[in-house]
Amino acid sequence: MRILLICDRYPFPLTNGQNLRVFHLTRFLMQSSEIDLLSYGPGNVPPEVIPLFRKVYSVPPPRENLRETRPVHSPWKLLSPTAMIQHSERFRSELAAHLHRERYDLLWMEGWETVVNLPPRLPLPFLADIIDDGVLEHWNELCSSIGAMQRIRMMKRLIQNFLFERRYFSRADHCVTVSERDARVLRRVTAAPVTVIHNGVDSEFFHPAEDSVEPATLVFEGSMEFRPNVDAARHLVEKILPLVRRYHPEARVLLVGRDPTPEVLQLRGDHVSVTGFVDDVRPYLGSGTVFVAPMRKGAGIKNKVLQAWAMEKPVVATPMAVGGLRAIDDNNVIIRRTSEAIADAVVKLLDRPDEQRRIGKAGRETVLAHYGWAQKAVELNALMRSLVRTRDGNRRYK
């Protein structure tokens, strides 16, 4: 099977969920298929990307992001889905040329930014991996908004995302999301069928490191410019940590992740460390006594929880943080809603090393049984071949 993958970035470095997903899925799919990549990006392709593909083609990204920079003067233009993501004439022409010149069996898209460049008619099946649903993400943002202006801004983004998904993703022969919550919303928005293929985790790379644990250390990890992570970091430091320190005055928080916003940097103190970008998150995850994921916003599956599970870390999380995962309260994770309940669960774990080990081991067992990247690639490969057979009248590909 010959596949053309279109992306809005190179799938490296592995510092965000989309890159992790594309990199690891392609690593397994390339064993049975020829895959070319057409991506936004500079001319210097990361050397880690080159072995994954038969050929790599790149186009410079558009200079402006319409969501931030284009002035609008009417309510309709403000909400128009075409005003959400900038298209690229060069990408559009490159894509049309590749589809005309090469005999691909499938067009595979990861992320959102390139969908606006599709030609009016496609001569092959189109699989759109949406990953996280934008309508769900902005609905969660709206529900947690404070103040009239913030609610108006979130409502505008929600409507715009709804119109965008309906217009562009309904063109797909099939859509994919990472969780059933995202899929349920997307099915209501688009006309395309939707399948759930969860993210995986590299359980050999993220392995237990018991000898590196530091006492009473609460770890939270993720991109610290991502709004849901910023909110979770603030919630952990401002609301949860003070409650934990009533019983464990030595307790501290370690916030690990790139591009911390000024809000996150202001959280630094005697009991709070903010690392910024790190080359390898494992030593920081390994040093944690408990991984805390107090997410109140967002969508999709939280790779941070999968990585903590793989490293046998006891996880305390909100329902939002474990949505879409095989999470069983008081088995492989402790699930709590309020800051008081989260703090109470953390204190109990700090007091009981045996419970830390029990929950940590159950988390890793969950990863080994259900979240290997090889398993996820098998699921995606089966869906891809089904789409090709359907379009080509049950033709067999070996």
C-alpha positions as CSV (number, residue, x, y, z in Angstrom):
1,M,0.0,0.0,0.0
2,R,1.3,3.4,-0.9
3,I,0.3,6.3,1.3
4,L,0.8,10.1,1.2
5,L,0.8,11.6,4.6
6,I,0.2,15.3,4.9
7,C,1.1,17.1,8.2
8,D,1.4,20.6,9.5
9,R,4.8,19.9,11.0
10,Y,7.6,17.4,10.9
11,P,6.9,14.6,13.4
12,F,9.9,15.5,15.5
13,P,11.0,16.4,18.2
14,L,8.7,14.3,20.3
15,T,7.5,17.2,22.5
16,N,3.8,17.1,21.7
17,G,1.0,14.6,21.3
18,Q,0.7,14.9,17.5
19,N,4.4,14.3,16.9
20,L,4.5,11.3,19.2
21,R,1.5,9.8,17.5
22,V,2.8,10.3,13.9
23,F,6.3,9.2,14.7
24,H,5.4,6.0,16.4
25,L,2.5,5.0,14.1
26,T,4.7,5.6,11.1
27,R,7.6,3.6,12.6
28,F,5.4,0.5,12.5
29,L,3.3,1.2,9.4
30,M,6.5,1.6,7.3
31,Q,7.1,-2.1,7.7
32,S,4.2,-3.0,5.4
33,S,3.6,0.2,3.4
34,E,5.5,2.8,1.4
35,I,4.8,6.3,3.0
36,D,5.7,9.7,1.6
37,L,5.4,12.8,3.7
38,L,4.3,16.3,2.5
39,S,4.7,18.7,5.4
40,Y,4.9,22.3,6.4
41,G,8.5,22.9,7.6
42,P,11.9,24.4,6.8
43,G,14.1,22.7,4.3
44,N,16.3,21.0,6.8
45,V,14.4,17.9,7.7
46,P,15.2,16.4,11.1
47,P,17.4,13.4,10.6
48,E,15.2,11.3,12.8
49,V,12.3,11.8,10.4
50,I,14.1,10.8,7.1
51,P,14.2,7.0,7.8
52,L,10.5,6.8,8.4
53,F,9.5,7.8,4.8
54,R,10.2,6.8,1.3
55,K,10.4,10.5,0.4
56,V,10.0,13.7,2.4
57,Y,8.7,16.9,0.8
58,S,8.4,20.2,2.6
59,V,6.6,23.6,2.1
60,P,7.2,26.7,4.2
61,P,4.2,27.3,6.5
62,P,2.0,30.3,5.8
63,R,3.3,33.5,7.4
64,E,0.2,34.4,9.3
65,N,-2.3,32.6,11.5
66,L,-5.7,33.8,10.6
67,R,-7.0,33.0,14.1
68,E,-4.8,35.7,15.6
69,T,-3.8,38.2,12.9
70,R,-6.5,38.9,10.4
71,P,-8.9,41.8,11.2
72,V,-12.5,41.1,10.7
73,H,-15.4,43.6,10.2
74,S,-18.6,41.6,10.2
75,P,-20.1,38.9,12.5
76,W,-20.2,36.3,9.6
77,K,-16.5,36.8,8.8
78,L,-15.7,36.6,12.5
79,L,-17.3,33.1,12.6
80,S,-16.4,31.9,9.1
81,P,-14.5,28.6,9.1
82,T,-12.3,29.9,6.3
83,A,-11.1,32.6,8.7
84,M,-9.7,30.0,11.1
85,I,-6.7,28.5,9.4
86,Q,-4.5,30.1,6.6
87,H,-4.3,28.1,3.4
88,S,-1.1,27.8,1.4
89,E,-1.2,28.1,-2.4
90,R,2.2,26.4,-2.6
91,F,1.1,23.5,-0.4
92,R,-2.1,23.2,-2.5
93,S,-0.2,23.0,-5.7
94,E,2.4,20.6,-4.4
95,L,-0.3,18.3,-3.1
96,A,-2.2,18.4,-6.4
97,A,1.1,17.6,-8.3
98,H,1.9,14.6,-6.1
99,L,-1.6,13.2,-6.4
100,H,-1.4,13.6,-10.2
101,R,2.1,12.2,-10.6
102,E,2.2,9.4,-8.1
103,R,-0.2,6.4,-7.7
104,Y,-1.1,6.6,-4.1
105,D,-3.6,4.3,-2.5
106,L,-4.5,6.5,0.4
107,L,-4.3,10.1,1.6
108,W,-3.6,10.3,5.3
109,M,-3.8,13.6,7.2
110,E,-2.5,14.2,10.8
111,G,-3.5,17.4,12.5
112,W,-5.7,20.2,11.2
113,E,-3.7,22.8,9.4
114,T,-3.3,21.2,6.0
115,V,-7.0,20.2,5.4
116,V,-7.7,23.7,4.0
117,N,-5.3,22.9,1.1
118,L,-7.2,19.8,-0.3
119,P,-8.2,20.0,-4.0
120,P,-12.0,20.1,-4.7
121,R,-12.0,16.4,-5.8
122,L,-9.8,13.6,-4.5
123,P,-9.0,10.6,-6.6
124,L,-8.3,8.3,-3.6
125,P,-9.6,7.6,-0.1
126,F,-9.0,10.3,2.5
127,L,-8.4,9.4,6.1
128,A,-8.4,12.4,8.5
129,D,-6.8,11.8,11.9
130,I,-8.3,14.6,13.9
131,I,-6.6,13.5,17.1
132,D,-8.5,15.8,19.5
133,D,-11.9,17.3,18.7
134,G,-11.9,21.1,18.8
135,V,-15.6,21.5,19.5
136,L,-15.2,19.4,22.7
137,E,-12.1,21.3,23.8
138,H,-13.8,24.7,23.4
139,W,-17.0,23.5,25.0
140,N,-14.9,22.5,28.1
141,E,-13.2,25.9,27.9
142,L,-16.6,27.6,27.7
143,C,-18.0,25.7,30.7
144,S,-15.0,26.8,32.9
145,S,-14.9,30.4,31.6
146,I,-15.2,33.2,34.1
147,G,-16.6,36.6,33.1
148,A,-18.8,37.7,30.2
149,M,-16.0,38.6,27.8
150,Q,-14.2,35.3,28.3
151,R,-17.5,33.4,27.7
152,I,-18.2,35.5,24.5
153,R,-14.7,34.7,23.3
154,M,-15.0,31.0,24.0
155,M,-18.5,30.9,22.4
156,K,-17.0,32.5,19.2
157,R,-14.2,29.9,19.1
158,L,-16.7,27.1,19.7
159,I,-19.0,28.1,16.9
160,Q,-16.0,28.6,14.6
161,N,-14.6,25.2,15.3
162,F,-18.1,23.6,14.8
163,L,-18.4,25.2,11.3
164,F,-14.8,24.4,10.5
165,E,-15.1,20.7,11.4
166,R,-18.4,20.4,9.5
167,R,-17.1,22.0,6.4
168,Y,-13.7,20.3,6.1
169,F,-13.8,17.0,8.0
170,S,-17.1,15.9,6.4
171,R,-15.1,15.5,3.2
172,A,-13.1,12.6,4.7
173,D,-13.9,9.0,3.9
174,H,-13.2,8.3,7.5
175,C,-12.1,10.3,10.6
176,V,-10.1,9.1,13.6
177,T,-9.9,10.5,17.1
178,V,-8.0,9.4,20.2
179,S,-10.9,9.0,22.6
180,E,-14.6,8.0,22.5
181,R,-15.5,11.4,24.0
182,D,-14.0,13.2,21.1
183,A,-15.6,10.7,18.6
184,R,-19.1,11.2,20.1
185,V,-18.8,15.0,19.5
186,L,-17.3,14.7,16.0
187,R,-20.0,12.3,14.9
188,R,-22.6,14.9,15.7
189,V,-20.7,17.6,13.8
190,T,-19.5,15.8,10.6
191,A,-21.1,13.4,8.0
192,A,-18.0,11.2,8.0
193,P,-17.7,7.9,9.9
194,V,-15.5,8.2,13.0
195,T,-13.3,5.5,14.6
196,V,-11.3,5.7,17.9
197,I,-7.7,4.7,17.9
198,H,-6.1,5.6,21.2
199,N,-2.6,6.9,21.6
200,G,0.1,4.5,22.8
201,V,3.3,4.9,24.8
202,D,6.8,3.5,24.4
203,S,6.9,1.3,27.5
204,E,10.6,0.4,26.9
205,F,11.6,4.1,26.8
206,F,9.4,5.0,29.7
207,H,10.3,2.3,32.2
208,P,10.2,2.3,36.0
209,A,13.1,4.0,37.9
210,E,12.4,3.3,41.6
211,D,15.8,4.3,42.9
212,S,15.4,7.9,41.7
213,V,12.3,8.9,43.7
214,E,12.5,12.0,45.8
215,P,10.3,12.3,48.9
216,A,7.0,14.2,48.9
217,T,7.4,15.4,45.3
218,L,4.3,16.0,43.1
219,V,5.0,16.0,39.4
220,F,3.0,17.5,36.6
221,E,4.2,17.4,33.0
222,G,3.2,18.9,29.7
223,S,3.6,21.8,27.3
224,M,3.3,24.8,29.6
225,E,2.0,27.1,26.9
226,F,-1.1,24.9,26.3
227,R,-4.0,26.6,28.1
228,P,-5.4,23.4,29.8
229,N,-1.9,22.6,31.2
230,V,-1.5,26.2,32.4
231,D,-4.8,26.0,34.2
232,A,-3.9,22.6,35.7
233,A,-0.5,23.8,36.9
234,R,-2.0,26.8,38.6
235,H,-4.7,24.6,40.2
236,L,-2.1,22.3,41.5
237,V,0.2,25.0,43.0
238,E,-2.4,27.4,44.2
239,K,-5.2,25.1,45.4
240,I,-3.9,21.6,46.0
241,L,-0.3,22.1,47.3
242,P,-1.3,24.2,50.3
243,L,-3.7,21.6,51.4
244,V,-1.1,18.8,51.0
245,R,1.5,20.9,53.0
246,R,-0.8,21.0,56.0
247,Y,0.2,17.4,56.6
248,H,3.5,17.3,54.7
249,P,5.2,20.7,55.0
250,E,8.1,19.3,53.0
251,A,5.9,18.6,49.9
252,R,6.9,20.3,46.7
253,V,5.7,20.5,43.1
254,L,7.8,20.0,40.0
255,L,6.3,21.5,36.8
256,V,8.0,20.0,33.8
257,G,7.5,21.2,30.2
258,R,8.5,23.5,27.5
259,D,7.5,27.2,26.9
260,P,6.1,28.1,30.3
261,T,3.9,31.2,30.2
262,P,4.4,34.1,32.5
263,E,1.6,32.7,34.6
264,V,3.5,29.4,35.1
265,L,6.8,31.1,35.7
266,Q,5.2,33.2,38.5
267,L,4.4,29.9,40.3
268,R,8.1,29.3,41.1
269,G,9.0,29.4,44.8
270,D,10.6,27.5,47.7
271,H,8.3,24.6,47.1
272,V,7.7,24.9,43.3
273,S,10.1,24.3,40.5
274,V,9.5,25.1,36.9
275,T,11.9,23.4,34.5
276,G,11.1,24.8,31.1
277,F,12.2,22.7,28.2
278,V,14.1,19.5,29.1
279,D,15.8,17.0,26.7
280,D,14.4,14.0,28.5
281,V,11.4,14.1,30.9
282,R,12.1,10.7,32.4
283,P,14.5,11.8,35.1
284,Y,11.9,14.3,36.3
285,L,9.0,11.9,36.1
286,G,11.2,9.3,37.9
287,S,11.9,11.7,40.7
288,G,8.2,12.2,41.5
289,T,6.5,10.4,44.4
290,V,3.1,11.0,42.9
291,F,2.0,12.2,39.4
292,V,-0.8,14.7,39.7
293,A,-3.0,15.6,36.7
294,P,-5.6,18.1,37.9
295,M,-7.0,18.8,34.4
296,R,-10.1,20.9,34.2
297,K,-10.0,21.7,30.4
298,G,-9.0,20.1,27.1
299,A,-9.9,17.1,25.0
300,G,-8.3,13.9,23.7
301,I,-6.1,11.5,25.6
302,K,-3.5,12.7,28.0
303,N,-0.1,11.3,27.0
304,K,1.3,12.5,30.3
305,V,-0.9,9.9,32.1
306,L,0.2,7.1,29.8
307,Q,3.9,8.0,30.4
308,A,3.4,8.2,34.2
309,W,1.7,4.8,34.1
310,A,4.5,3.3,32.0
311,M,7.0,4.5,34.7
312,E,4.9,2.9,37.5
313,K,4.0,6.3,39.0
314,P,0.9,6.4,41.2
315,V,-1.4,8.9,39.4
316,V,-4.0,11.1,41.0
317,A,-6.2,12.7,38.4
318,T,-9.5,14.4,37.6
319,P,-12.0,12.7,35.4
320,M,-11.0,15.1,32.6
321,A,-7.4,13.9,32.7
322,V,-8.3,10.2,32.3
323,G,-11.1,10.5,29.8
324,G,-10.9,7.9,27.1
325,L,-8.4,5.8,29.0
326,R,-8.9,2.4,30.7
327,A,-8.8,4.1,34.1
328,I,-10.3,2.3,37.1
329,D,-10.6,4.3,40.3
330,D,-8.5,3.0,43.2
331,N,-6.9,0.4,40.8
332,N,-4.6,2.0,38.3
333,V,-5.4,5.6,39.2
334,I,-7.1,7.6,41.9
335,I,-9.8,9.8,40.4
336,R,-11.0,12.9,42.3
337,R,-12.9,16.0,41.2
338,T,-12.2,18.8,43.8
339,S,-9.0,20.3,45.0
340,E,-9.8,19.0,48.5
341,A,-10.3,15.5,47.4
342,I,-7.2,15.5,45.2
343,A,-5.1,16.8,48.1
344,D,-6.6,14.1,50.4
345,A,-5.7,11.4,48.0
346,V,-2.1,12.7,47.6
347,V,-1.6,12.9,51.3
348,K,-2.8,9.3,51.7
349,L,-0.4,8.1,49.1
350,L,2.5,10.0,50.6
351,D,1.7,8.2,53.9
352,R,1.5,4.8,52.3
353,P,4.4,3.6,50.1
354,D,2.7,0.3,49.7
355,E,-0.3,2.0,48.0
356,Q,2.1,4.0,45.8
357,R,3.6,0.7,44.5
358,R,0.2,-1.0,44.1
359,I,-1.3,1.7,42.0
360,G,1.9,2.3,40.0
361,K,2.2,-1.3,39.1
362,A,-1.4,-1.5,38.0
363,G,-0.8,1.5,35.8
364,R,2.1,-0.1,34.0
365,E,0.2,-3.3,33.6
366,T,-2.6,-1.3,31.9
367,V,0.0,0.2,29.5
368,L,1.5,-3.2,28.6
369,A,-1.9,-4.7,28.0
370,H,-3.6,-2.0,26.0
371,Y,-1.4,0.9,25.0
372,G,1.6,-0.3,22.9
373,W,2.2,1.6,19.7
374,A,2.5,-1.6,17.8
375,Q,-1.1,-2.4,18.8
376,K,-2.3,1.0,17.7
377,A,-0.5,0.7,14.3
378,V,-2.2,-2.6,13.7
379,E,-5.6,-1.0,14.3
380,L,-4.8,2.0,12.0
381,N,-3.4,-0.3,9.3
382,A,-6.6,-2.4,9.3
383,L,-8.7,0.8,8.9
384,M,-6.5,2.1,6.1
385,R,-6.7,-1.2,4.1
386,S,-10.4,-1.3,4.6
387,L,-10.8,2.1,3.1
388,V,-8.6,1.2,0.1
389,R,-10.5,-2.1,-0.5
390,T,-13.9,-0.3,-0.3
391,R,-12.8,2.4,-2.8
392,D,-11.2,-0.1,-5.2
393,G,-13.8,-2.8,-5.1
394,N,-12.4,-5.3,-2.7
395,R,-8.9,-5.2,-4.4
396,R,-6.4,-7.1,-2.3
397,Y,-3.1,-5.5,-1.2
398,K,-0.3,-7.7,0.0
